[in-house]
Amino acid sequence: MSNLLEQSRILLRTWKGESYIFGRGVLSQVGTMARDFGTRALLVCNTTYMKPLADAVAASLKAAGVELAGGVIAPDAGPNAPRADVYRLETYVLHFKPDCIVAVGGGSTIDACKAASLLAALGSVYSPEIDPYFGTNIVTEAIKKTGASLIPVIAVQTSASSGAHLTKYSNITDPVIGQKKLIVDEAIVPKKALFDYEVTASMPLSVTIDGALDAIAHAFEVFSGIPAEKYDLAAEIARNAIELVVQYAPRVIKNPKDMEAREAIGMATDLGGYAIMIGGTNGAHLTSFSLVDIAAHGTACGIMNPYYTVFFAPAIESKLRIVGAIFKDHGFIPENLTALSGRDLGLAVAKGMVAFARSIGAPTTLSELNGFSEKHIIRALAAAKDPQLEMKLKNMPVPLTADLVDIYMEPILRAAATGDFELIRNMS
């Protein structure tokens, strides 16, 4: 497996170059990264259970000659980056005028800091509300029109999760309606990033499981819908990311202090981030945005992907053979995949995904989620018709339009609720 780890390191270094520091024992280098932008940094981090980490980052900043803007550590964002936390963090930026924002946390904190940075820069000249920025490349267009400059974000990832520290995405949630929406823009990619994989051992095991499922979701969804000109790179990323998760996630569960396994899962999630920078996610991610009140993001995607796999199967046979081989090699698929095609191949791979998820203690149906009800299906179908989320429908290997959502997506959701794959209808 050391060869797999080294291949993954090479992929990440080739992609991010010197803008990204990753590995074990690298946290102390954050101060030097921040010093490149000036001498005042707004440090955003949880100061309760993550206080030792916040103190370590603050010490690194001080050693590099960087002071805390305002002399305080700004509290991080809540799960799924609630919009209220974005506005709160924006006020810290506006009041303390830092040279950069050092966002220390998982995807929610980093996403909230990306959004706070753009609001602080554009709020007075474009829109002070977050809603107009949802969608693709709107921030870039606003910068071109106004000449504004975003405050640089240095993302210090603490969870093997979304890849938020490396990507152009910011997921923001309106808790009142229980719906997540997405900003997609190269302008909000953190200027620099750091991930010390050893830090993930301080996170709850459930966070690592959720991140592992998110890594598979990113890699698989992008690969399933990738155009021909990007096929080879997407295939390499998918093979490495999914193999890392399937091989090492059981080791982390058996021994949460297994640092090689922690590094492997961290790199898998980073590769998932790489995947979503060369292509788009689709069905499972779209549905996950409507489950924010009952499931962590990766878990929601992990539940949904097997069911979308059956729907997509006739259109992605060659890709399913590559992904299915990984699950088969690790004992999760008993069938001979070379003898299967179309929907039957999709069913075999989907059941392999379910078997793997069960092996690491993850839920595999929506009905297993505490609080799941009919309203979540209704919400997910309505969200799929929202023009601001249309990109996910278009990214599907079997693209849907809003008028086809009820015909084809509703059966997928019903299947995911019960675990009954027979409910899913294929278009061909």
Backbone torsions as a table, in degrees:
resi	resn	phi	psi	omega
1	MET	NA	-17.1	179.6
2	SER	-60.5	-33.8	177.6
3	ASN	-64.1	-38.4	177.7
4	LEU	-64.2	-42.7	178.3
5	LEU	-62.5	-44.3	-178.5
6	GLU	-67.0	-39.8	175.8
7	GLN	-58.4	-40.4	-179.4
8	SER	-68.1	-40.8	176.8
9	ARG	-59.7	-43.5	-179.0
10	ILE	-62.8	-42.5	178.0
11	LEU	-58.5	-45.3	-177.4
12	LEU	-69.0	-41.1	-179.8
13	ARG	-66.5	-39.1	179.1
14	THR	-63.5	-37.7	-178.7
15	TRP	-72.7	-54.2	-168.7
16	LYS	-99.9	-16.7	178.7
17	GLY	59.2	-140.4	-175.0
18	GLU	-80.4	-4.4	-179.7
19	SER	-77.9	-8.0	-176.9
20	TYR	-130.4	125.5	174.9
21	ILE	-109.4	123.6	-179.3
22	PHE	-143.2	155.5	-179.3
23	GLY	141.1	-159.0	179.1
24	ARG	-107.7	133.6	177.4
25	GLY	77.1	29.9	-175.3
26	VAL	-108.0	3.2	-173.0
27	LEU	-59.3	-33.9	-175.4
28	SER	-65.5	-10.8	-177.8
29	GLN	-85.0	-1.1	-176.3
30	VAL	-65.7	-34.7	-179.3
31	GLY	-61.1	-43.5	178.7
32	THR	-62.4	-38.4	178.0
33	MET	-62.3	-44.4	-177.2
34	ALA	-68.1	-33.7	-177.4
35	ARG	-62.1	-23.7	178.6
36	ASP	-63.9	-19.9	-176.7
37	PHE	-104.5	-9.7	-179.2
38	GLY	145.2	-161.8	-173.2
39	THR	-116.7	5.3	179.9
40	ARG	-131.1	120.0	-178.5
41	ALA	-123.1	133.8	170.2
42	LEU	-83.8	111.5	179.2
43	LEU	-91.6	122.0	179.3
44	VAL	-114.3	119.9	-177.6
45	CYS	-164.5	152.4	171.0
46	ASN	-65.8	133.7	-178.0
47	THR	-114.7	19.7	174.0
48	THR	-105.4	-90.3	-178.2
49	TYR	-72.4	-16.0	178.8
50	MET	-105.3	16.9	-176.5
51	LYS	-58.6	-41.8	177.9
52	PRO	-58.4	-36.1	178.7
53	LEU	-70.6	-43.2	177.7
54	ALA	-59.4	-42.7	179.3
55	ASP	-64.6	-38.1	-179.8
56	ALA	-65.9	-40.5	178.3
57	VAL	-68.2	-41.6	178.4
58	ALA	-61.1	-39.2	178.9
59	ALA	-66.1	-38.7	178.4
60	SER	-65.1	-40.9	177.1
61	LEU	-61.9	-46.9	-179.2
62	LYS	-60.7	-42.4	-179.7
63	ALA	-63.3	-26.6	179.9
64	ALA	-92.0	3.2	179.8
65	GLY	82.8	24.6	180.0
66	VAL	-111.9	122.7	-179.4
67	GLU	-93.7	158.5	177.0
68	LEU	-77.8	120.4	177.9
69	ALA	-61.0	126.2	-177.0
70	GLY	79.1	-5.5	-179.9
71	GLY	70.5	18.4	-176.5
72	VAL	-133.2	164.7	169.8
73	ILE	-105.0	119.2	-178.6
74	ALA	-74.0	133.2	178.3
75	PRO	-60.8	144.1	-175.9
76	ASP	-74.3	-176.9	179.3
77	ALA	-91.3	155.7	176.1
78	GLY	-75.9	173.4	179.3
79	PRO	-54.4	137.6	178.3
80	ASN	68.2	18.8	174.1
81	ALA	48.5	69.9	177.5
82	PRO	-58.9	143.3	-176.7
83	ARG	-60.0	-30.8	178.5
84	ALA	-62.2	-35.7	178.3
85	ASP	-69.7	-32.0	175.8
86	VAL	-62.4	-47.3	179.8
87	TYR	-64.5	-37.4	178.3
88	ARG	-63.4	-45.9	-180.0
89	LEU	-66.8	-33.3	175.9
90	GLU	-59.1	-38.7	-179.8
91	THR	-64.7	-36.4	176.0
92	TYR	-60.7	-42.6	-179.9
93	VAL	-64.8	-44.8	-177.5
94	LEU	-67.8	-37.0	-178.2
95	HIS	-76.0	-41.3	-170.3
96	PHE	-100.6	-11.3	173.1
97	LYS	47.4	62.2	-179.6
98	PRO	-75.7	161.6	173.0
99	ASP	-78.8	-25.6	177.3
100	CYS	-157.0	165.3	175.5
101	ILE	-112.7	124.4	176.1
102	VAL	-102.6	103.0	-176.2
103	ALA	-94.4	111.3	-177.4
104	VAL	-110.8	112.1	-179.4
105	GLY	162.1	-165.7	177.1
106	GLY	-86.1	-164.5	-175.5
107	GLY	-59.2	-36.5	-177.4
108	SER	-64.5	-46.1	179.4
109	THR	-64.6	-44.4	-179.3
110	ILE	-65.7	-42.6	178.0
111	ASP	-61.5	-41.8	-180.0
112	ALA	-64.4	-38.4	178.8
113	CYS	-69.2	-37.6	174.0
114	LYS	-57.6	-47.1	-178.0
115	ALA	-68.5	-38.8	178.7
116	ALA	-64.0	-38.0	178.4
117	SER	-62.3	-45.7	-177.6
118	LEU	-70.4	-36.1	178.9
119	LEU	-67.5	-40.4	179.7
120	ALA	-62.5	-34.9	-178.0
121	ALA	-82.7	-35.8	-171.0
122	LEU	-107.8	-12.3	-173.5
123	GLY	-56.3	-39.0	-176.3
124	SER	-85.5	-12.6	-175.6
125	VAL	-119.8	-10.3	-178.9
126	TYR	-131.3	-66.8	175.2
127	SER	-159.5	131.6	177.5
128	PRO	-81.3	-7.2	179.7
129	GLU	-96.3	149.5	-178.4
130	ILE	-75.7	-28.9	-171.4
131	ASP	-56.5	-41.5	-177.6
132	PRO	-63.7	-14.7	-177.8
133	TYR	-90.8	-9.7	178.4
134	PHE	-66.3	135.9	-177.1
135	GLY	123.4	-161.8	-173.1
136	THR	-111.9	128.0	173.0
137	ASN	64.0	18.9	179.1
138	ILE	-73.4	-36.1	178.7
139	VAL	-63.5	-44.8	178.8
140	THR	-59.2	-43.2	178.9
141	GLU	-64.5	-38.4	178.8
142	ALA	-65.8	-38.5	177.9
143	ILE	-64.6	-42.4	178.9
144	LYS	-62.0	-40.1	-177.7
145	LYS	-72.5	-34.0	-171.8
146	THR	-104.1	-22.1	-175.5
147	GLY	76.4	11.5	-178.9
148	ALA	-71.6	157.5	176.5
149	SER	-121.9	132.6	179.4
150	LEU	-78.1	146.5	173.8
151	ILE	-70.8	127.4	-177.4
152	PRO	-60.2	138.8	175.6
153	VAL	-108.1	128.8	169.9
154	ILE	-105.3	116.2	-174.9
155	ALA	-97.9	119.0	177.1
156	VAL	-108.1	99.8	-175.2
157	GLN	-75.2	139.6	178.7
158	THR	-119.8	-10.4	-176.8
159	SER	-126.4	137.9	170.7
160	ALA	-72.6	98.3	-170.4
161	SER	-150.5	-114.7	-162.1
162	SER	-80.7	-15.4	-172.3
163	GLY	76.8	17.9	-176.6
164	ALA	-59.2	-28.1	-177.7
165	HIS	-70.3	-11.8	-173.8
166	LEU	-118.7	-2.7	-164.3
167	THR	-123.8	173.3	-176.1
168	LYS	-93.5	15.5	-174.4
169	TYR	-108.0	143.2	170.4
170	SER	-136.7	111.8	179.8
171	ASN	-93.7	119.9	-178.5
172	ILE	-122.0	139.6	-173.5
173	THR	-114.5	140.3	167.7
174	ASP	-99.4	100.2	-175.8
175	PRO	-64.4	-23.0	-177.7
176	VAL	-63.3	-43.8	-179.9
177	ILE	-101.1	-2.3	177.4
178	GLY	67.6	34.1	-175.8
179	GLN	-126.1	134.9	176.6
180	LYS	-100.0	141.4	175.2
181	LYS	-129.0	168.6	-164.1
182	LEU	-130.6	133.0	167.6
183	ILE	-101.9	127.2	-179.4
184	VAL	-125.1	110.9	-174.2
185	ASP	-165.4	130.0	177.8
186	GLU	-59.3	-26.4	-177.1
187	ALA	-64.6	-21.4	-176.9
188	ILE	-101.4	5.8	173.8
189	VAL	-60.8	127.5	178.2
190	PRO	-53.7	137.8	-177.7
191	LYS	-64.8	-34.8	175.2
192	LYS	-142.9	158.8	-179.0
193	ALA	-147.4	154.7	178.4
194	LEU	-144.0	138.3	176.3
195	PHE	-140.2	108.9	173.3
196	ASP	-92.6	106.1	-172.5
197	TYR	-62.9	-22.6	178.7
198	GLU	-65.8	-26.8	-178.6
199	VAL	-62.6	-27.9	-176.9
200	THR	-63.9	-19.5	179.2
201	ALA	-68.3	-18.1	178.6
202	SER	-86.7	-6.8	179.8
203	MET	-87.6	154.5	175.0
204	PRO	-58.4	146.1	-178.4
205	LEU	-59.5	-32.2	179.5
206	SER	-61.2	-31.8	178.6
207	VAL	-67.6	-40.1	179.1
208	THR	-66.8	-41.4	177.7
209	ILE	-62.0	-44.1	179.0
210	ASP	-61.3	-41.5	178.6
211	GLY	-65.3	-38.9	178.9
212	ALA	-61.8	-42.1	178.0
213	LEU	-66.7	-35.2	178.6
214	ASP	-67.5	-36.9	177.5
215	ALA	-60.7	-46.2	177.1
216	ILE	-61.2	-43.9	-177.7
217	ALA	-60.4	-47.2	-179.7
218	HIS	-60.9	-50.3	-176.0
219	ALA	-65.5	-45.7	-176.1
220	PHE	-69.7	-45.5	-177.2
221	GLU	-64.4	-43.0	178.2
222	VAL	-63.6	-46.8	-179.2
223	PHE	-61.3	-39.7	-177.0
224	SER	-64.5	-27.8	-177.2
225	GLY	-113.8	12.1	-173.1
226	ILE	-72.0	139.7	175.5
227	PRO	-72.8	163.4	-172.8
228	ALA	-58.4	-36.6	-175.2
229	GLU	-69.6	-16.4	178.5
230	LYS	-112.4	9.2	-172.0
231	TYR	-58.5	-49.8	-172.7
232	ASP	-61.1	-45.4	179.5
233	LEU	-65.7	-44.8	179.8
234	ALA	-61.8	-38.4	179.0
235	ALA	-65.2	-41.6	179.7
236	GLU	-65.0	-43.7	178.2
237	ILE	-62.2	-45.7	-177.5
238	ALA	-63.7	-46.1	179.1
239	ARG	-56.6	-49.1	-177.2
240	ASN	-66.6	-48.3	-176.3
241	ALA	-63.2	-47.3	-177.2
242	ILE	-69.5	-40.1	177.7
243	GLU	-62.4	-42.1	178.0
244	LEU	-58.8	-44.7	-178.4
245	VAL	-67.8	-49.5	-176.0
246	VAL	-64.2	-34.7	-179.8
247	GLN	-76.6	-42.7	-167.6
248	TYR	-102.6	-21.8	-179.3
249	ALA	-58.1	-43.9	177.0
250	PRO	-60.1	-32.0	178.3
251	ARG	-67.8	-40.3	178.7
252	VAL	-64.0	-40.0	180.0
253	ILE	-66.6	-38.5	178.5
254	LYS	-69.1	-38.7	-178.8
255	ASN	-142.5	93.9	-177.7
256	PRO	-60.3	-14.2	179.3
257	LYS	-97.0	8.9	176.8
258	ASP	-72.6	99.6	-171.7
259	MET	-72.5	-30.2	175.6
260	GLU	-64.6	-41.3	178.4
261	ALA	-66.5	-38.6	176.5
262	ARG	-60.4	-43.8	179.0
263	GLU	-62.6	-41.5	-179.4
264	ALA	-62.6	-44.6	179.6
265	ILE	-67.5	-38.4	176.7
266	GLY	-60.8	-44.3	179.0
267	MET	-68.2	-33.5	176.8
268	ALA	-61.8	-42.5	179.1
269	THR	-69.9	-33.8	175.0
270	ASP	-63.8	-42.0	176.9
271	LEU	-64.8	-33.4	173.3
272	GLY	-60.7	-38.6	175.1
273	GLY	-63.6	-40.3	176.4
274	TYR	-59.4	-43.9	-179.2
275	ALA	-57.0	-46.3	-175.0
276	ILE	-77.5	-2.6	171.9
277	MET	-92.4	-13.0	176.9
278	ILE	-108.9	-10.9	179.5
279	GLY	-158.7	-179.6	-176.0
280	GLY	-113.1	150.4	171.1
281	THR	-77.6	174.6	-176.3
282	ASN	-143.6	-115.4	-167.6
283	GLY	-57.0	-53.1	-175.9
284	ALA	-61.9	-41.0	178.4
285	HIS	-65.1	-41.7	178.6
286	LEU	-57.9	-47.2	179.9
287	THR	-66.2	-36.8	-177.5
288	SER	-59.1	-30.1	-178.6
289	PHE	-63.4	-21.1	-179.5
290	SER	-97.9	5.7	-178.4
291	LEU	-116.4	16.3	-171.8
292	VAL	-63.1	-23.1	-177.6
293	ASP	-84.9	-8.3	-176.5
294	ILE	-129.8	-8.5	-176.8
295	ALA	-151.2	144.0	170.8
296	ALA	-66.1	155.3	-170.8
297	HIS	-58.1	-52.7	-177.8
298	GLY	-62.5	-38.2	178.0
299	THR	-62.6	-43.8	178.4
300	ALA	-61.9	-43.0	178.0
301	CYS	-65.7	-39.3	179.8
302	GLY	-62.6	-36.8	176.0
303	ILE	-66.0	-45.7	-169.8
304	MET	-77.9	-31.0	-171.8
305	ASN	-59.4	-39.4	177.8
306	PRO	-59.6	-35.6	-176.6
307	TYR	-75.2	-39.4	173.2
308	TYR	-66.8	-30.6	178.3
309	THR	-59.1	-43.0	178.6
310	VAL	-64.1	-39.7	178.9
311	PHE	-65.8	-41.1	-177.4
312	PHE	-80.5	-17.1	-164.7
313	ALA	-46.2	-49.0	-177.1
314	PRO	-60.4	-23.2	-177.3
315	ALA	-93.6	-9.5	-173.4
316	ILE	-133.1	35.3	-175.2
317	GLU	-54.6	-49.5	-175.7
318	SER	-62.9	-35.5	179.6
319	LYS	-72.2	-36.7	177.8
320	LEU	-66.2	-31.5	178.5
321	ARG	-66.5	-38.5	178.9
322	ILE	-68.1	-49.6	-179.2
323	VAL	-68.8	-41.9	-179.6
324	GLY	-61.6	-33.7	-179.9
325	ALA	-60.9	-33.8	179.2
326	ILE	-66.0	-48.0	-179.9
327	PHE	-66.4	-35.7	178.2
328	LYS	-66.8	-43.7	-179.2
329	ASP	-60.4	-25.5	-179.9
330	HIS	-101.5	14.5	170.3
331	GLY	86.5	14.2	-176.6
332	PHE	-97.7	-8.3	177.3
333	ILE	-128.4	117.0	-179.1
334	PRO	-83.7	-24.6	-173.7
335	GLU	-71.5	157.0	171.4
336	ASN	-82.4	105.2	-173.0
337	LEU	-67.7	-27.5	-179.0
338	THR	-66.7	-20.5	-179.8
339	ALA	-88.9	-2.0	-175.4
340	LEU	-113.2	157.1	177.2
341	SER	-151.7	167.8	174.7
342	GLY	54.0	-137.0	-177.3
343	ARG	-60.0	-38.2	-179.3
344	ASP	-61.8	-40.0	176.0
345	LEU	-64.2	-43.2	178.3
346	GLY	-60.7	-40.4	178.7
347	LEU	-63.3	-41.7	-179.4
348	ALA	-64.6	-45.2	179.9
349	VAL	-67.2	-41.1	179.1
350	ALA	-60.7	-43.1	178.9
351	LYS	-67.2	-31.6	174.4
352	GLY	-65.7	-41.1	175.8
353	MET	-60.9	-42.2	178.9
354	VAL	-64.0	-43.1	179.8
355	ALA	-62.1	-41.8	177.4
356	PHE	-62.5	-46.7	-179.3
357	ALA	-58.5	-42.2	178.0
358	ARG	-63.7	-34.9	-177.6
359	SER	-66.0	-23.6	178.5
360	ILE	-106.4	12.9	173.9
361	GLY	78.5	23.7	179.9
362	ALA	-95.1	148.4	176.6
363	PRO	-68.3	151.7	-177.7
364	THR	-125.2	0.2	173.8
365	THR	-137.2	154.4	178.8
366	LEU	-65.3	-31.6	-178.2
367	SER	-66.4	-16.6	176.5
368	GLU	-78.2	-12.0	-178.9
369	LEU	-82.6	129.8	179.9
370	ASN	-65.0	121.0	178.6
371	GLY	99.6	-3.8	-179.9
372	PHE	-65.9	138.3	179.2
373	SER	-153.6	179.3	-179.9
374	GLU	-57.5	-29.7	-177.3
375	LYS	-62.8	-27.0	-179.3
376	HIS	-72.5	-35.4	175.4
377	ILE	-67.1	-44.6	178.8
378	ILE	-61.0	-43.5	179.8
379	ARG	-63.5	-43.5	-178.2
380	ALA	-64.9	-39.5	178.8
381	LEU	-67.2	-38.4	178.2
382	ALA	-67.2	-41.0	-179.7
383	ALA	-64.1	-36.2	-179.4
384	ALA	-63.7	-21.1	179.6
385	LYS	-95.8	-0.7	-179.5
386	ASP	-74.5	124.0	-179.3
387	PRO	-57.2	-28.0	-179.9
388	GLN	-71.6	-15.5	177.6
389	LEU	-112.4	12.4	-176.0
390	GLU	-59.5	-27.8	-178.2
391	MET	-57.0	-33.6	-178.5
392	LYS	-69.7	-37.1	176.3
393	LEU	-64.9	-41.7	-178.5
394	LYS	-70.0	-28.9	-178.9
395	ASN	-75.2	-12.3	-177.2
396	MET	-63.7	142.7	173.4
397	PRO	-59.0	-27.7	171.1
398	VAL	-117.4	88.2	-173.1
399	PRO	-61.5	142.2	176.0
400	LEU	-117.3	154.6	169.0
401	THR	-108.1	165.9	-176.1
402	ALA	-56.3	-34.6	-177.4
403	ASP	-75.4	-10.1	178.0
404	LEU	-100.0	-5.7	-175.1
405	VAL	-58.7	-48.2	-177.2
406	ASP	-67.1	-31.3	-177.1
407	ILE	-73.5	-42.5	-172.7
408	TYR	-111.0	-33.7	-178.0
409	MET	-79.3	-36.9	-179.9
410	GLU	-57.5	-44.5	177.0
411	PRO	-61.1	-32.4	177.1
412	ILE	-64.7	-44.3	179.5
413	LEU	-65.6	-39.6	177.8
414	ARG	-64.0	-39.2	177.9
415	ALA	-64.3	-42.3	179.9
416	ALA	-66.9	-28.5	178.6
417	ALA	-68.4	-35.5	-172.8
418	THR	-109.7	-20.4	-174.4
419	GLY	88.0	9.0	-177.4
420	ASP	-95.0	98.1	-179.1
421	PHE	-63.6	-21.9	-177.0
422	GLU	-66.7	-15.9	179.6
423	LEU	-73.3	-19.5	-173.6
424	ILE	-75.7	134.7	179.5
425	ARG	-105.2	129.5	175.5
426	ASN	-93.2	148.9	178.6
427	MET	-81.2	-21.9	179.3
428	SER	-144.8	NA	NA
